[in-house]
Structures are given as structure tokens and as C-alpha cells.
């Protein structure tokens, strides 16, 4: 065992190349052996386009690997970046990403997300805003007021990142005057193209993922769900955590009592 380690250290470049190659082969085998096609078959459109351009049919094994290695959402992002948002369902894909692709060499290192669930980042700002408002109730000062303004501006920036593409899509599909055949989502109380295309084209919604065909995915996730549940329960039952929680509750009750007396 020791002699094997010494040989690896004597030829680190060869060892790294071998490990890298074996790792990539392992990933390729995992991708190639994944069961069935994805729930979106847009990758097949890429194969049809390639075959029409090349004027010949690709070998079956090449088609198989392309179907396994190319993610369907990447096709949407690249198409929207090159030709704009041509099809309605493309508005489900982050408007910021499609713009960044053209300038990826400049902003590649910027850690930014343009997914709709990035709105959850605003919960941190919302919590900070409530804390600041409570501080203002205990006695206002210029620093606390300035912190509240900065937190509010941060929340506005988070919202603008989601609302801007929604507004652009609304102007394109719903803003034209004299057009009788408008899209149904234009008349919704909250006319969001993102919510509409997710439900209309991909049948997304509360508990719609809970289908018989997705049982294998739940089985795959079950070990991690069990670990999270057990560890979370152990953490909640931890004596140190309960002591901290009890102390926090007592402090909150005392503060509430003081305010009621005032």
C-alpha cells in the first residue's frame, strides 16, 4: 500500500490525469445508464436540426449520448440568447441568464442567480426590515432609519429582477391595442407569464409532482429526507437548544409585558 502511494507521488501528473479520466468515465457511464428520457424532450429538436443541417442521420449511439448529456433547459437558454424570446414558453427561463450569455466572459465570475426562486432571498431582507422597525419602536435614531432605507432598497432590487421580464412579456403579449386574440393569462388578477407557462406547458403546481411516474424519484430522495428528519428531530430535542429557546421566550415575554405596561 505504501509503495503504491510512493509511486503515485513520484508521478503526480500521470496520477492526476488517470484520476481525472476515470472520474469523467464514471460520470459518462452514470449519464448513459440513466433510465428513460427526461420529462421534457426538447433535446430531440436539437437532433432533428443537426440532421437537417448535415443532410445525414447521426449514428444511433451518438444520438443516445447527446440525448443523455445535453440538458433540455440549456437549449431554451441558448435559443433565447441567440434569437430572443420567440416562443411563449421561453419566458419561464431566466431573462438575466439569456442576456449574460453574450457577456459571459465578463461576468462569469459574478455569483448571481436569475431563477424565480431567488425571490426567497428577499426573506432575509424582509426579516431585517421587521427587526429594524422593532428597533425604531424602541427609539429612533438616524442610523436605524438609514438601515431601514437600505434594506428596503435591497428588497426593491430583488423584486425588480423578477418583475422586469414579467413586464416585458406583458407588453409583448398583452400590451398591443386592438388585438382580440390575447393570451388568457393577460386577464389574470396577477398577469404573470412565468406562472402561466409553468402551469400550462409543464403542468407545474401544488402537489402535481406527486404522480405514480415520479415514485422512483421520491425513493431516491428518501435516504436524505430520513437523515434530515432524524437530525432535525435530534437538534430540536437537544438540551442546549431547548435552553436557548426557553431563554429567548422568557426574554420576549418580559419585553412584551413592559410594552403593555407602557
N, C-alpha and C positions, 0 to 999 in steps of 0.2 A: 504493500500500500504506500509506504514511504517512498520507495523507488519510483513508483508511478507519479507521485506528486512532484518529485525532483525533476523527472523528465518533462513534465508539463511546465515547470518554472524555467527550465533551460530553453524551451522553445515557446515563449508566451504568444507570439504572433500566430504560430500554427495552431496552438491550443484555442485561441480566441476565434480564429476562422472556423475551426472544427465545431466549436460550441455554437457559434452563430449559425452555421449551416444546418446543424442538427435541430436547432430551435426553430428555424424557418421551415424545415421539412415537417417538423411536428405540427406547426400551425397550419401548413398546407394540407396535411392529412386530416386534421380536425375539420377544416373548412370543407374539404372534399367529401368527408363522410357524414356531414350534417344531413339530417333527414328532411326530405321534401323541399319544395320551393318555398320562398318567403311569402308572406301574406299579400305582398304587392309584387306583381310580375312585370314591372316596368323594365327590368333588365332585358327581357325578351325583345323589347323595342330596339334596344341598342344592337342586339344581334341581327335583327332584320335590317337595320340601317347599314351595318358593316357589310353584310352580304350583298346588299343592293349596290353599294359603292364599289366593292371588289369584284362584282359580277360573278362571284362563285361562292359556293357553300363552304362554310368553315367545317373542319373535321368535328365529329361529334364530341370528342374528348376536350377540344378547345372550347366548344360551346358550353360543355358541362362546367369547366373550370371558371369560365367567365361568369356564368350564372351564379357560382358559389362565391366568387371573390369580389364582385362588384356589387356594392350596396345600391338598392333602388333609389334611396333618397339622394345619393350623390348625383344621379342622373338629373334629378329635378334642380339641384343647386347649380350644376354646370350649365344646364339649358337656360335657366333664368338669368344666369350671369352673362351668357353669350347673346341671347335673343330677347331678354326681358321676360316679363310675366305674360306669356301668350295665353296660357290656359288658366281657367279659374282655380283649379285645384292647386296650382303652383303657389298660391298665396298662403298656403299652410306652411311654407318653408321660409325660414328667417330672411327677411328683406335685407338685413345688415350683412349676412353671410354672402349673399349674391353680389353685393357691392364690394365687399372686402376681397373677393376672389381676384378682382382686377388689380388690387393693390396689395396682394398677399406678401410680396417681398418686403414691403414697408412695414406692414402691421402684423406680420406673422408672429412676432414675439409678444403682442399685446394680448393679455388674458382677458378676453371678452366673450360674452355669450349673447346670442340673439334668439334664443328659444323663448317661447311664450312663458314657460315655467320660470324664466328668470324674474318674472314679476314677484315671485316669492322672496327674492332678495329685498323687496320693499318692506317685508315684515320686520326686518331688523331696524329699518328707519322708522317704521310706524311705532315699534316698541320704544325706540329712543325718543320719539316725539311725545309719547304719553308720559315718559319719565320726566322729560323737560317741562311739560305742562304741570305735572305734580310739583316740581321744584318751583315753578312760578307761583303756585298757590301758597307755598311756604314763605315766599318773599322774593319779589322780582329784583333782578339786577341786570345790568347791560350784558354781561357775559352769558347768562342763561337765555336771555332774549335773542342774542346773536346765535347761540347754539340752536335754538328752535328754528330760526330762519334758515340756517344752513341745512338742517335736517329736512326741512320742508322742500328746499331746492333740490336736495338729493332725491327725495321721493318723486318730485316732478320729473326729474331726468329719467328715472326708472320707468315712469308711466309713458313719457314721450317716446321712448324706444319701442314700445308696443303699439301706441296709438297712431304713430306716423304712418306705418304701412297700412293700417286699417283705413285711415283717411284717404290715402292714395287709391286704394282699391275701391272705396266707396265712390270717389269721384269718377273712376273709370266705368264702373258698372251701374251706378245709381244716380250720378250727377247730371247725366245728359237730359236735356229738356225735350219733351215731345216724343220720347221713346216709350212705346206701350209695353213691349215685352221686357220688362225689367226683371231682375232676379228676385226670387222670393225673399231672400234674406234682407233685401233693401227695405222691406216693410216691417222688419222686426223692431221690437222696442229698443233693443241694442243691436244695431245693424253691423255685426262683426263678421267679416268674411272668413276669418280664421275658424271661429266656432262652427260656421255653416259647412265649410268644406271638410272639416274633420268629421262631422256627423254624416254628411251626405255622401262623400266619396270613400270614407274609411270606416263608417259605422261606429265612430267613437262616441262614448257617452258613459254615464254611470252604470257600472256592472255589465256593460255589453261585452267586455273582455271575458266574462265568466261563461265560456261556452265549452262544450264537450271536446272540441278540437284543440283547445288550449290546456287540457288537463296535463299533458306531458310537461308544459312549461311550469305549471304550478308544482309538479312533482320535483322538477329540477331546482326550483326555488325553495322547496320545503326545508332542506337542511339549514339554510341560512335563516329562514323565518323562525325555526325552532331555536337556533342559537340566540337570535335577537330576543325572542320571548323569554328564554330562560335567563339570559344575562340581565335583561331589563328587570325581571322579577326579583333577581338576586340583588340588584342595585337598589331597588325600592325597599327591600326588606333589610338592607344594611343598617346597622345601628347608628353609624356615623351620619348617614344621610338622614335618617329619621330625627336625629338630634338637631341637625341643622335646620330641617324643615319645621320642627316644633319651635325652635328659637325664632325663626322668621315669622311664624304665625303669631307668636306671642307679641313680638315687636309690632307687627301690623295691627293687632287688636288694640295695643296701647296707643298707637298713633291715631287710630280711628276714634278711640274714646276721648282723647284730648281734643280732636276736631269737633266732636259732638258737643263737648262741654263748652267750647268756644262759641 
